[in-house]
Amino acid sequence: MFSSPALAAGPWKGKIIDIETKGPLEGAVVLAVWERVYRTPAGPNSYFYEAKETLTDKEGRFEISAYSPINLLPIISYIRGPSFTFFKPGYLSLSSVDFGEFFLEGAREAPLERKEIGGKIYRLAPGILELPRLETREERIISLNSVEGFPIGYAPAHKIRKLLELIDMENKKLGFRR
């Protein structure tokens, strides 16, 4: 699904807004991660390949520049991705391989609305992601835990610096770090 040249090439552009106020969310991290998947007799094994991250601007807009991974050994491996992570302290965080198509130029994906943590709803339409504010400490902890698994344990720290800074900020607000 995501090994098509059109999706692999990008660029990916969009806007992140508050689901209630429709106001832009400045300073949210948008992270795209690609992985190399090796074909083995025991099944596929995937490893980090590349990551690109950016922050949303004052209008909540972001852009991940075009990128075409090079795979010199297509018989034994392929490149999958990108998968996207969206993180803003105090808001629902999301990670999925299904979001990339919504942020390609000319996207015609059908808008969707999904429930996540404690019934929190987010909306996704071509070029726009609407995130709900998290009201309780428990919601914030669950959301933080969801992003700390992937891509934190997967991508090298120097490739996800902005995400790590915001996670550290959220951990401090929640009293987990000083």
LOROVEX-223626 format. One record per atom (N, C-alpha, C): residue number from 1; chain; atom name; x, y, z. Coordinates in pm, 1 decimal. Layout:
// residues N
FIMI  pos  unit  site  c1  c2  c3
FIMI  NUM  A  CA  X  Y  Z
...
***
This chain:
// residues 178
FIMI  pos  unit  site  c1  c2  c3
FIMI  1  A  N  81.0  -119.8  0.0
FIMI  1  A  CA  0.0  0.0  0.0
FIMI  1  A  C  85.1  125.9  0.0
FIMI  2  A  N  188.4  134.6  88.9
FIMI  2  A  CA  267.3  255.3  98.1
FIMI  2  A  C  402.0  243.6  27.8
FIMI  3  A  N  418.8  144.0  -55.5
FIMI  3  A  CA  543.7  133.8  -129.4
FIMI  3  A  C  529.5  194.8  -267.5
FIMI  4  A  N  413.9  255.1  -296.8
FIMI  4  A  CA  393.9  316.8  -426.7
FIMI  4  A  C  482.3  439.6  -439.8
FIMI  5  A  N  537.1  464.8  -559.5
FIMI  5  A  CA  625.3  578.9  -578.4
FIMI  5  A  C  558.5  712.0  -546.8
FIMI  6  A  N  428.4  725.3  -575.2
FIMI  6  A  CA  359.9  852.2  -550.8
FIMI  6  A  C  359.8  886.0  -402.2
FIMI  7  A  N  329.7  788.8  -317.8
FIMI  7  A  CA  326.6  815.4  -174.7
FIMI  7  A  C  467.4  831.1  -120.4
FIMI  8  A  N  559.3  752.6  -170.1
FIMI  8  A  CA  696.4  759.0  -121.9
FIMI  8  A  C  761.5  892.8  -154.2
FIMI  9  A  N  716.9  959.1  -261.6
FIMI  9  A  CA  782.6  1079.9  -308.1
FIMI  9  A  C  739.4  1206.3  -234.6
FIMI  10  A  N  612.3  1217.3  -192.9
FIMI  10  A  CA  564.5  1338.6  -127.5
FIMI  10  A  C  561.6  1455.5  -224.2
FIMI  11  A  N  569.0  1578.9  -179.6
FIMI  11  A  CA  575.1  1622.8  -41.1
FIMI  11  A  C  440.5  1605.9  28.8
FIMI  12  A  N  444.5  1613.5  161.6
FIMI  12  A  CA  324.0  1601.2  243.6
FIMI  12  A  C  302.0  1735.3  310.6
FIMI  13  A  N  183.9  1793.6  288.9
FIMI  13  A  CA  151.3  1925.7  342.0
FIMI  13  A  C  16.4  1918.8  410.5
FIMI  14  A  N  2.2  1997.2  515.6
FIMI  14  A  CA  -126.2  1999.2  582.4
FIMI  14  A  C  -133.3  2103.3  691.2
FIMI  15  A  N  -241.4  2093.0  766.7
FIMI  15  A  CA  -268.8  2186.5  874.9
FIMI  15  A  C  -327.2  2107.8  991.2
FIMI  16  A  N  -283.5  2141.3  1113.2
FIMI  16  A  CA  -335.9  2078.6  1233.9
FIMI  16  A  C  -409.0  2186.0  1313.3
FIMI  17  A  N  -533.6  2154.9  1349.2
FIMI  17  A  CA  -616.2  2251.6  1421.4
FIMI  17  A  C  -682.2  2186.3  1542.8
FIMI  18  A  N  -728.1  2270.3  1634.6
FIMI  18  A  CA  -803.8  2226.2  1750.9
FIMI  18  A  C  -943.3  2187.2  1703.2
FIMI  19  A  N  -990.2  2069.5  1742.1
FIMI  19  A  CA  -1117.5  2017.6  1693.9
FIMI  19  A  C  -1236.3  2102.6  1739.7
FIMI  20  A  N  -1226.3  2167.4  1856.8
FIMI  20  A  CA  -1336.5  2247.2  1909.5
FIMI  20  A  C  -1334.3  2390.2  1857.0
FIMI  21  A  N  -1219.2  2456.1  1872.2
FIMI  21  A  CA  -1210.5  2598.8  1836.6
FIMI  21  A  C  -1180.2  2621.7  1689.8
FIMI  22  A  N  -1130.2  2519.4  1621.9
FIMI  22  A  CA  -1082.5  2527.9  1483.5
FIMI  22  A  C  -961.3  2619.2  1469.9
FIMI  23  A  N  -900.5  2655.8  1583.2
FIMI  23  A  CA  -779.6  2737.3  1581.5
FIMI  23  A  C  -658.3  2653.3  1547.2
FIMI  24  A  N  -556.3  2715.3  1485.5
FIMI  24  A  CA  -435.4  2641.3  1447.7
FIMI  24  A  C  -355.4  2597.5  1569.9
FIMI  25  A  N  -289.5  2483.2  1558.7
FIMI  25  A  CA  -201.6  2433.1  1664.4
FIMI  25  A  C  -56.2  2456.6  1623.0
FIMI  26  A  N  0.0  2562.9  1674.4
FIMI  26  A  CA  139.5  2596.4  1646.6
FIMI  26  A  C  230.6  2508.7  1731.2
FIMI  27  A  N  343.1  2464.7  1674.5
FIMI  27  A  CA  444.3  2391.6  1749.0
FIMI  27  A  C  418.2  2243.6  1767.6
FIMI  28  A  N  326.2  2186.8  1690.8
FIMI  28  A  CA  305.0  2041.7  1694.4
FIMI  28  A  C  412.1  1975.0  1608.7
FIMI  29  A  N  461.4  1861.2  1653.9
FIMI  29  A  CA  559.4  1785.2  1575.4
FIMI  29  A  C  486.1  1697.5  1475.1
FIMI  30  A  N  536.3  1697.9  1353.2
FIMI  30  A  CA  491.2  1604.7  1250.2
FIMI  30  A  C  615.1  1526.4  1209.5
FIMI  31  A  N  607.2  1395.0  1225.0
FIMI  31  A  CA  721.4  1307.7  1198.6
FIMI  31  A  C  682.3  1202.5  1096.6
FIMI  32  A  N  765.0  1187.3  993.6
FIMI  32  A  CA  746.3  1082.0  893.0
FIMI  32  A  C  862.3  983.6  907.3
FIMI  33  A  N  829.3  853.4  913.2
FIMI  33  A  CA  931.9  749.5  930.5
FIMI  33  A  C  916.1  643.6  821.8
FIMI  34  A  N  1028.6  609.1  759.9
FIMI  34  A  CA  1033.2  500.7  662.4
FIMI  34  A  C  1109.5  384.8  724.7
FIMI  35  A  N  1076.8  264.8  682.9
FIMI  35  A  CA  1148.8  147.7  730.7
FIMI  35  A  C  1186.5  57.5  613.4
FIMI  36  A  N  1298.7  -11.5  630.1
FIMI  36  A  CA  1340.0  -111.5  532.6
FIMI  36  A  C  1289.3  -245.5  583.9
FIMI  37  A  N  1221.7  -317.3  497.4
FIMI  37  A  CA  1166.9  -447.2  534.2
FIMI  37  A  C  1241.3  -554.4  455.6
FIMI  38  A  N  1304.1  -645.4  529.7
FIMI  38  A  CA  1376.1  -755.9  466.9
FIMI  38  A  C  1285.1  -877.6  459.5
FIMI  39  A  N  1288.8  -943.0  345.4
FIMI  39  A  CA  1215.6  -1068.5  327.9
FIMI  39  A  C  1304.4  -1181.2  380.8
FIMI  40  A  N  1252.3  -1260.3  473.4
FIMI  40  A  CA  1328.9  -1372.3  528.1
FIMI  40  A  C  1241.2  -1496.8  527.3
FIMI  41  A  N  1300.4  -1614.4  537.0
FIMI  41  A  CA  1220.3  -1737.3  541.4
FIMI  41  A  C  1122.5  -1740.0  659.8
FIMI  42  A  N  1158.2  -1671.1  768.7
FIMI  42  A  CA  1072.3  -1667.9  887.0
FIMI  42  A  C  966.7  -1557.3  879.6
FIMI  43  A  N  968.8  -1479.1  772.4
FIMI  43  A  CA  875.5  -1367.4  758.2
FIMI  43  A  C  950.8  -1235.8  752.3
FIMI  44  A  N  881.0  -1125.4  727.1
FIMI  44  A  CA  947.4  -996.2  712.0
FIMI  44  A  C  1001.6  -941.0  843.6
FIMI  45  A  N  1118.2  -878.2  836.7
FIMI  45  A  CA  1179.8  -807.8  949.3
FIMI  45  A  C  1203.2  -664.0  907.4
FIMI  46  A  N  1156.1  -569.1  987.7
FIMI  46  A  CA  1172.0  -428.8  950.2
FIMI  46  A  C  1269.0  -356.6  1042.1
FIMI  47  A  N  1336.1  -256.7  984.4
FIMI  47  A  CA  1435.3  -176.9  1054.3
FIMI  47  A  C  1419.5  -32.3  1012.4
FIMI  48  A  N  1458.1  58.8  1101.1
FIMI  48  A  CA  1454.7  200.9  1069.6
FIMI  48  A  C  1533.7  229.1  942.2
FIMI  49  A  N  1477.6  315.7  855.9
FIMI  49  A  CA  1547.5  356.5  734.5
FIMI  49  A  C  1574.2  507.2  735.8
FIMI  50  A  N  1469.8  588.5  756.2
FIMI  50  A  CA  1485.7  734.2  753.1
FIMI  50  A  C  1370.5  799.3  827.7
FIMI  51  A  N  1394.8  921.1  875.1
FIMI  51  A  CA  1290.1  1000.0  940.3
FIMI  51  A  C  1308.2  1145.9  903.3
FIMI  52  A  N  1195.8  1215.4  891.1
FIMI  52  A  CA  1195.6  1359.9  868.2
FIMI  52  A  C  1090.8  1417.7  961.5
FIMI  53  A  N  1128.1  1526.9  1030.5
FIMI  53  A  CA  1032.6  1588.3  1122.0
FIMI  53  A  C  1029.6  1738.8  1101.9
FIMI  54  A  N  917.1  1796.6  1140.4
FIMI  54  A  CA  900.3  1940.7  1133.1
FIMI  54  A  C  801.9  1983.1  1241.0
FIMI  55  A  N  793.2  2114.5  1263.3
FIMI  55  A  CA  695.7  2171.2  1355.6
FIMI  55  A  C  593.8  2252.6  1276.0
FIMI  56  A  N  470.2  2255.6  1326.0
FIMI  56  A  CA  368.5  2339.2  1262.3
FIMI  56  A  C  398.3  2486.1  1291.1
FIMI  57  A  N  362.1  2573.0  1195.8
FIMI  57  A  CA  385.0  2716.3  1211.4
FIMI  57  A  C  265.8  2783.6  1281.4
FIMI  58  A  N  262.4  2917.3  1281.7
FIMI  58  A  CA  156.1  2992.5  1349.1
FIMI  58  A  C  16.4  2958.4  1298.4
FIMI  59  A  N  7.9  2920.1  1172.0
FIMI  59  A  CA  -121.4  2884.2  1112.5
FIMI  59  A  C  -151.1  2734.8  1126.4
FIMI  60  A  N  -63.3  2662.3  1196.8
FIMI  60  A  CA  -82.2  2518.7  1214.0
FIMI  60  A  C  -36.9  2438.0  1093.4
FIMI  61  A  N  28.3  2503.2  998.5
FIMI  61  A  CA  69.4  2436.7  874.4
FIMI  61  A  C  204.5  2367.3  890.0
FIMI  62  A  N  220.1  2260.2  811.8
FIMI  62  A  CA  346.4  2186.7  809.8
FIMI  62  A  C  372.7  2138.2  667.8
FIMI  63  A  N  499.5  2106.5  643.5
FIMI  63  A  CA  538.9  2042.6  517.6
FIMI  63  A  C  657.4  1951.5  543.5
FIMI  64  A  N  644.5  1828.9  497.4
FIMI  64  A  CA  755.7  1734.1  494.1
FIMI  64  A  C  796.4  1727.7  347.5
FIMI  65  A  N  919.9  1764.3  318.4
FIMI  65  A  CA  964.5  1772.5  179.4
FIMI  65  A  C  960.9  1636.7  109.5
FIMI  66  A  N  958.6  1642.9  -21.6
FIMI  66  A  CA  956.9  1521.7  -103.5
FIMI  66  A  C  1077.5  1434.9  -69.1
FIMI  67  A  N  1055.7  1305.6  -71.9
FIMI  67  A  CA  1162.8  1211.9  -40.4
FIMI  67  A  C  1136.0  1081.0  -112.0
FIMI  68  A  N  1234.6  1033.4  -185.6
FIMI  68  A  CA  1223.9  905.4  -255.6
FIMI  68  A  C  1335.3  813.0  -207.9
FIMI  69  A  N  1301.7  718.4  -121.9
FIMI  69  A  CA  1403.3  625.4  -73.1
FIMI  69  A  C  1462.3  543.4  -187.8
FIMI  70  A  N  1586.7  506.2  -172.3
FIMI  70  A  CA  1654.6  424.5  -273.0
FIMI  70  A  C  1668.5  282.9  -218.8
FIMI  71  A  N  1623.1  186.7  -296.2
FIMI  71  A  CA  1634.3  46.9  -256.8
FIMI  71  A  C  1713.6  -26.8  -363.6
FIMI  72  A  N  1837.7  -57.5  -332.0
FIMI  72  A  CA  1925.8  -122.2  -429.1
FIMI  72  A  C  1908.1  -273.9  -436.1
FIMI  73  A  N  1837.2  -330.8  -340.0
FIMI  73  A  CA  1820.6  -475.7  -335.0
FIMI  73  A  C  1672.4  -513.7  -327.1
FIMI  74  A  N  1592.7  -482.3  -429.8
FIMI  74  A  CA  1448.4  -507.1  -421.8
FIMI  74  A  C  1410.0  -654.4  -410.2
FIMI  75  A  N  1499.6  -743.4  -441.7
FIMI  75  A  CA  1467.6  -885.6  -431.0
FIMI  75  A  C  1461.9  -928.8  -284.4
FIMI  76  A  N  1549.8  -870.9  -200.3
FIMI  76  A  CA  1553.0  -912.9  -60.5
FIMI  76  A  C  1489.8  -813.1  36.1
FIMI  77  A  N  1462.8  -690.4  -10.3
FIMI  77  A  CA  1404.2  -591.5  80.2
FIMI  77  A  C  1322.1  -490.3  3.0
FIMI  78  A  N  1240.1  -416.1  77.2
FIMI  78  A  CA  1164.1  -305.5  20.8
FIMI  78  A  C  1150.8  -197.1  127.1
FIMI  79  A  N  1117.8  -76.1  82.6
FIMI  79  A  CA  1100.6  35.9  174.0
FIMI  79  A  C  951.6  55.6  197.0
FIMI  80  A  N  913.9  66.7  324.7
FIMI  80  A  CA  773.7  88.8  360.0
FIMI  80  A  C  763.4  224.7  428.9
FIMI  81  A  N  658.1  296.4  394.5
FIMI  81  A  CA  634.3  423.1  461.2
FIMI  81  A  C  604.6  533.6  363.2
FIMI  82  A  N  589.6  649.2  417.9
FIMI  82  A  CA  614.9  681.8  557.3
FIMI  82  A  C  494.4  654.8  647.4
FIMI  83  A  N  525.0  629.7  774.5
FIMI  83  A  CA  421.3  631.5  876.8
FIMI  83  A  C  437.2  766.9  946.2
FIMI  84  A  N  327.1  821.5  992.8
FIMI  84  A  CA  328.8  955.2  1050.8
FIMI  84  A  C  296.5  952.1  1199.3
FIMI  85  A  N  361.9  1042.0  1272.4
FIMI  85  A  CA  331.3  1067.0  1412.9
FIMI  85  A  C  304.1  1216.6  1426.2
FIMI  86  A  N  196.7  1249.3  1499.3
FIMI  86  A  CA  160.2  1387.2  1527.8
FIMI  86  A  C  157.2  1401.5  1679.0
FIMI  87  A  N  229.5  1500.7  1733.2
FIMI  87  A  CA  235.0  1517.5  1877.8
FIMI  87  A  C  238.2  1664.3  1914.9
FIMI  88  A  N  148.5  1700.7  2005.2
FIMI  88  A  CA  143.1  1834.7  2064.3
FIMI  88  A  C  104.2  1814.4  2209.3
FIMI  89  A  N  189.1  1856.5  2305.6
FIMI  89  A  CA  153.3  1839.4  2445.7
FIMI  89  A  C  13.9  1894.8  2475.4
FIMI  90  A  N  -64.0  1816.1  2549.6
FIMI  90  A  CA  -198.6  1857.8  2585.9
FIMI  90  A  C  -305.0  1819.7  2486.0
FIMI  91  A  N  -262.0  1759.3  2373.4
FIMI  91  A  CA  -355.3  1716.0  2269.3
FIMI  91  A  C  -335.6  1567.6  2242.1
FIMI  92  A  N  -435.6  1506.7  2183.2
FIMI  92  A  CA  -427.6  1366.5  2144.7
FIMI  92  A  C  -311.1  1346.2  2048.1
FIMI  93  A  N  -225.2  1249.2  2075.9
FIMI  93  A  CA  -115.1  1216.7  1984.1
FIMI  93  A  C  -157.4  1097.8  1899.1
FIMI  94  A  N  -109.8  1096.3  1775.7
FIMI  94  A  CA  -147.2  991.4  1681.1
FIMI  94  A  C  -24.4  940.6  1608.2
FIMI  95  A  N  -22.6  809.7  1579.7
FIMI  95  A  CA  79.7  748.4  1494.4
FIMI  95  A  C  9.9  647.3  1405.6
FIMI  96  A  N  34.7  656.3  1274.1
FIMI  96  A  CA  -29.1  562.5  1182.2
FIMI  96  A  C  37.2  564.2  1045.5
FIMI  97  A  N  30.6  449.6  980.2
FIMI  97  A  CA  76.2  441.1  841.5
FIMI  97  A  C  -34.8  486.3  746.5
FIMI  98  A  N  -154.5  506.4  797.5
FIMI  98  A  CA  -268.1  538.5  711.5
FIMI  98  A  C  -286.4  687.3  682.9
FIMI  99  A  N  -205.7  775.2  743.5
FIMI  99  A  CA  -230.6  917.7  731.3
FIMI  99  A  C  -164.5  984.9  611.6
FIMI  100  A  N  -58.6  927.1  558.2
FIMI  100  A  CA  18.6  991.8  452.5
FIMI  100  A  C  -62.2  1034.4  332.8
FIMI  101  A  N  -155.3  951.8  289.9
FIMI  101  A  CA  -233.6  983.7  170.6
FIMI  101  A  C  -319.4  1108.2  188.0
FIMI  102  A  N  -354.9  1143.2  311.9
FIMI  102  A  CA  -436.8  1261.7  337.5
FIMI  102  A  C  -359.6  1390.9  315.4
FIMI  103  A  N  -227.0  1384.3  313.8
FIMI  103  A  CA  -146.1  1505.2  306.9
FIMI  103  A  C  -67.8  1519.3  177.1
FIMI  104  A  N  -101.0  1437.8  78.1
FIMI  104  A  CA  -41.6  1452.5  -54.4
FIMI  104  A  C  -123.0  1553.2  -134.3
FIMI  105  A  N  -56.1  1627.8  -220.8
FIMI  105  A  CA  -127.2  1723.8  -304.7
FIMI  105  A  C  -233.5  1651.9  -387.9
FIMI  106  A  N  -351.9  1708.1  -392.0
FIMI  106  A  CA  -461.0  1649.5  -469.0
FIMI  106  A  C  -529.4  1533.0  -399.6
FIMI  107  A  N  -504.3  1515.3  -269.4
FIMI  107  A  CA  -564.9  1403.8  -195.2
FIMI  107  A  C  -716.5  1409.4  -205.4
FIMI  108  A  N  -776.3  1293.1  -224.4
FIMI  108  A  CA  -921.8  1284.2  -235.2
FIMI  108  A  C  -978.0  1180.9  -137.1
FIMI  109  A  N  -906.5  1158.9  -29.8
FIMI  109  A  CA  -950.0  1062.7  70.2
FIMI  109  A  C  -1081.0  1109.0  132.8
FIMI  110  A  N  -1166.5  1015.1  164.9
FIMI  110  A  CA  -1291.6  1049.0  232.6
FIMI  110  A  C  -1260.2  1091.9  376.0
FIMI  111  A  N  -1318.3  1202.8  422.6
FIMI  111  A  CA  -1295.0  1244.2  560.7
FIMI  111  A  C  -1334.1  1133.4  657.4
FIMI  112  A  N  -1262.7  1127.1  769.1
FIMI  112  A  CA  -1296.4  1026.2  868.3
FIMI  112  A  C  -1296.8  1087.5  1006.9
FIMI  113  A  N  -1369.2  1021.3  1096.1
FIMI  113  A  CA  -1377.3  1061.2  1235.4
FIMI  113  A  C  -1360.4  934.0  1316.7
FIMI  114  A  N  -1265.0  935.9  1410.5
FIMI  114  A  CA  -1237.8  815.4  1490.4
FIMI  114  A  C  -1230.0  849.0  1637.6
FIMI  115  A  N  -1267.3  751.0  1719.2
FIMI  115  A  CA  -1255.5  764.3  1864.1
FIMI  115  A  C  -1124.2  701.9  1909.0
FIMI  116  A  N  -1062.6  768.8  2005.3
FIMI  116  A  CA  -938.5  718.5  2063.9
FIMI  116  A  C  -954.0  715.2  2215.6
FIMI  117  A  N  -853.2  758.8  2285.9
FIMI  117  A  CA  -847.1  758.4  2431.6
FIMI  117  A  C  -976.3  808.4  2495.5
FIMI  118  A  N  -1036.8  725.4  2578.5
FIMI  118  A  CA  -1154.0  766.9  2655.2
FIMI  118  A  C  -1264.2  827.9  2571.8
FIMI  119  A  N  -1277.0  783.5  2447.4
FIMI  119  A  CA  -1382.6  836.1  2362.1
FIMI  119  A  C  -1348.6  966.7  2292.9
FIMI  120  A  N  -1224.8  1014.5  2307.8
FIMI  120  A  CA  -1184.5  1137.9  2239.0
FIMI  120  A  C  -1190.7  1115.0  2088.6
FIMI  121  A  N  -1245.4  1210.7  2018.2
FIMI  121  A  CA  -1262.0  1199.8  1873.0
FIMI  121  A  C  -1162.9  1291.6  1803.5
FIMI  122  A  N  -1102.1  1240.6  1696.3
FIMI  122  A  CA  -1023.6  1326.2  1607.0
FIMI  122  A  C  -1083.3  1314.3  1467.8
FIMI  123  A  N  -1057.7  1415.9  1385.7
FIMI  123  A  CA  -1106.9  1416.6  1248.1
FIMI  123  A  C  -989.8  1435.7  1152.8
FIMI  124  A  N  -998.5  1368.1  1040.0
FIMI  124  A  CA  -895.8  1375.5  937.4
FIMI  124  A  C  -963.3  1390.3  802.5
FIMI  125  A  N  -924.7  1493.8  730.2
FIMI  125  A  CA  -974.1  1519.4  595.0
FIMI  125  A  C  -852.5  1557.6  511.3
FIMI  126  A  N  -863.5  1554.4  379.3
FIMI  126  A  CA  -746.4  1590.4  299.1
FIMI  126  A  C  -685.5  1724.4  342.4
FIMI  127  A  N  -561.7  1717.1  388.7
FIMI  127  A  CA  -487.1  1835.9  426.9
FIMI  127  A  C  -515.4  1890.3  565.2
FIMI  128  A  N  -607.7  1831.6  641.4
FIMI  128  A  CA  -642.8  1886.2  772.5
FIMI  128  A  C  -657.5  1774.2  876.3
FIMI  129  A  N  -592.6  1794.1  989.5
FIMI  129  A  CA  -606.9  1704.3  1104.3
FIMI  129  A  C  -661.9  1787.1  1219.8
FIMI  130  A  N  -775.3  1744.2  1274.9
FIMI  130  A  CA  -836.8  1811.8  1388.7
FIMI  130  A  C  -814.6  1726.6  1513.2
FIMI  131  A  N  -744.5  1784.3  1611.7
FIMI  131  A  CA  -711.1  1711.6  1733.4
FIMI  131  A  C  -786.8  1767.0  1853.7
FIMI  132  A  N  -831.3  1677.2  1942.6
FIMI  132  A  CA  -897.0  1721.9  2065.5
FIMI  132  A  C  -795.9  1751.6  2175.2
FIMI  133  A  N  -830.9  1849.7  2257.9
FIMI  133  A  CA  -751.0  1879.5  2376.6
FIMI  133  A  C  -776.8  1768.4  2477.9
FIMI  134  A  N  -673.0  1730.4  2550.3
FIMI  134  A  CA  -686.3  1629.2  2654.7
FIMI  134  A  C  -718.2  1699.5  2785.7
FIMI  135  A  N  -822.4  1655.1  2851.7
FIMI  135  A  CA  -873.2  1723.4  2970.7
FIMI  135  A  C  -810.9  1675.4  3101.2
FIMI  136  A  N  -776.4  1548.1  3109.9
FIMI  136  A  CA  -729.8  1494.6  3237.7
FIMI  136  A  C  -583.0  1451.5  3229.4
FIMI  137  A  N  -523.0  1439.4  3345.1
FIMI  137  A  CA  -385.4  1390.3  3353.8
FIMI  137  A  C  -376.3  1248.8  3297.8
FIMI  138  A  N  -475.9  1165.8  3327.2
FIMI  138  A  CA  -477.1  1027.5  3279.4
FIMI  138  A  C  -479.1  1022.3  3126.9
FIMI  139  A  N  -559.2  1107.2  3064.3
FIMI  139  A  CA  -562.8  1112.5  2917.1
FIMI  139  A  C  -426.5  1151.4  2861.9
FIMI  140  A  N  -362.7  1248.4  2926.9
FIMI  140  A  CA  -230.9  1293.6  2880.6
FIMI  140  A  C  -126.6  1183.7  2894.3
FIMI  141  A  N  -133.0  1108.3  3001.9
FIMI  141  A  CA  -37.4  999.0  3022.5
FIMI  141  A  C  -57.8  890.0  2917.2
FIMI  142  A  N  -181.6  853.0  2891.9
FIMI  142  A  CA  -210.1  750.2  2790.6
FIMI  142  A  C  -162.7  796.6  2653.5
FIMI  143  A  N  -190.2  922.7  2619.0
FIMI  143  A  CA  -148.5  975.8  2489.2
FIMI  143  A  C  3.6  979.4  2478.5
FIMI  144  A  N  69.0  1021.0  2584.7
FIMI  144  A  CA  215.2  1025.2  2587.1
FIMI  144  A  C  273.2  885.2  2571.3
FIMI  145  A  N  216.8  787.6  2641.1
FIMI  145  A  CA  264.5  649.6  2629.2
FIMI  145  A  C  248.4  596.1  2488.0
FIMI  146  A  N  144.1  638.1  2418.5
FIMI  146  A  CA  122.4  587.4  2282.6
FIMI  146  A  C  230.5  634.6  2186.5
FIMI  147  A  N  283.6  753.9  2207.0
FIMI  147  A  CA  387.3  804.9  2117.2
FIMI  147  A  C  527.2  764.7  2164.0
FIMI  148  A  N  544.4  732.7  2291.1
FIMI  148  A  CA  676.7  693.9  2339.3
FIMI  148  A  C  718.2  555.1  2291.8
FIMI  149  A  N  622.9  468.6  2254.7
FIMI  149  A  CA  657.7  336.6  2202.1
FIMI  149  A  C  712.5  345.8  2061.7
FIMI  150  A  N  632.6  396.3  1970.8
FIMI  150  A  CA  674.8  419.6  1833.4
FIMI  150  A  C  660.1  567.5  1809.5
FIMI  151  A  N  758.7  634.0  1761.9
FIMI  151  A  CA  885.3  589.8  1704.2
FIMI  151  A  C  1004.5  595.4  1798.0
FIMI  152  A  N  983.2  629.4  1924.9
FIMI  152  A  CA  1094.9  649.0  2016.9
FIMI  152  A  C  1189.2  528.7  2022.7
FIMI  153  A  N  1136.4  409.6  2035.6
FIMI  153  A  CA  1221.9  292.2  2043.5
FIMI  153  A  C  1270.9  245.3  1908.3
FIMI  154  A  N  1238.1  317.7  1803.6
FIMI  154  A  CA  1263.1  272.9  1667.5
FIMI  154  A  C  1363.1  363.1  1594.4
FIMI  155  A  N  1342.2  493.2  1600.8
FIMI  155  A  CA  1425.8  588.1  1527.2
FIMI  155  A  C  1539.1  639.8  1615.6
FIMI  156  A  N  1655.9  666.5  1556.6
FIMI  156  A  CA  1766.8  721.8  1634.7
FIMI  156  A  C  1731.8  862.2  1686.0
FIMI  157  A  N  1779.5  894.5  1805.0
FIMI  157  A  CA  1746.2  1021.4  1870.3
FIMI  157  A  C  1779.4  1143.3  1784.6
FIMI  158  A  N  1889.1  1141.1  1710.1
FIMI  158  A  CA  1926.5  1258.4  1630.7
FIMI  158  A  C  1829.6  1284.0  1514.3
FIMI  159  A  N  1745.4  1187.1  1481.8
FIMI  159  A  CA  1647.4  1203.3  1373.8
FIMI  159  A  C  1512.2  1253.3  1424.9
FIMI  160  A  N  1491.4  1249.2  1557.8
FIMI  160  A  CA  1361.2  1287.1  1613.9
FIMI  160  A  C  1378.0  1384.8  1730.2
FIMI  161  A  N  1468.9  1479.0  1715.3
FIMI  161  A  CA  1501.2  1573.1  1823.7
FIMI  161  A  C  1381.3  1656.3  1868.8
FIMI  162  A  N  1305.4  1708.5  1773.6
FIMI  162  A  CA  1190.8  1793.7  1808.5
FIMI  162  A  C  1086.1  1713.8  1885.8
FIMI  163  A  N  1061.1  1592.5  1841.6
FIMI  163  A  CA  965.2  1507.7  1910.8
FIMI  163  A  C  1013.3  1478.2  2052.6
FIMI  164  A  N  1139.9  1445.1  2068.4
FIMI  164  A  CA  1193.8  1415.2  2200.7
FIMI  164  A  C  1185.6  1536.6  2293.4
FIMI  165  A  N  1208.5  1657.4  2240.0
FIMI  165  A  CA  1198.0  1779.6  2320.8
FIMI  165  A  C  1055.1  1799.1  2372.3
FIMI  166  A  N  956.2  1779.7  2285.2
FIMI  166  A  CA  817.0  1797.1  2327.9
FIMI  166  A  C  773.5  1688.0  2425.1
FIMI  167  A  N  821.3  1566.3  2404.3
FIMI  167  A  CA  789.7  1457.9  2498.4
FIMI  167  A  C  849.4  1488.2  2634.8
FIMI  168  A  N  972.2  1539.0  2636.0
FIMI  168  A  CA  1036.3  1574.9  2762.7
FIMI  168  A  C  957.2  1686.1  2831.4
FIMI  169  A  N  910.6  1784.6  2755.6
FIMI  169  A  CA  830.5  1893.1  2810.0
FIMI  169  A  C  701.2  1839.0  2872.8
FIMI  170  A  N  635.6  1747.6  2804.4
FIMI  170  A  CA  512.0  1689.3  2855.6
FIMI  170  A  C  539.5  1605.2  2980.3
FIMI  171  A  N  647.1  1529.5  2980.7
FIMI  171  A  CA  685.6  1450.8  3098.6
FIMI  171  A  C  706.9  1541.8  3219.8
FIMI  172  A  N  770.7  1657.6  3199.6
FIMI  172  A  CA  793.2  1752.0  3308.3
FIMI  172  A  C  661.3  1808.4  3359.8
FIMI  173  A  N  570.3  1845.6  3269.1
FIMI  173  A  CA  438.8  1898.2  3308.9
FIMI  173  A  C  360.5  1795.7  3389.4
FIMI  174  A  N  380.2  1669.3  3358.0
FIMI  174  A  CA  308.4  1561.7  3427.5
FIMI  174  A  C  380.9  1518.4  3556.3
FIMI  175  A  N  498.3  1577.6  3583.4
FIMI  175  A  CA  570.5  1547.7  3705.9
FIMI  175  A  C  659.2  1425.1  3700.7
FIMI  176  A  N  690.6  1376.1  3580.7
FIMI  176  A  CA  774.3  1257.0  3567.9
FIMI  176  A  C  922.8  1290.1  3561.0
FIMI  177  A  N  956.2  1410.9  3523.9
FIMI  177  A  CA  1097.5  1454.1  3514.6
FIMI  177  A  C  1108.6  1594.7  3569.9
FIMI  178  A  N  1229.1  1628.1  3610.5
FIMI  178  A  CA  1254.0  1764.2  3662.5
FIMI  178  A  C  1325.7  1848.7  3562.0
***
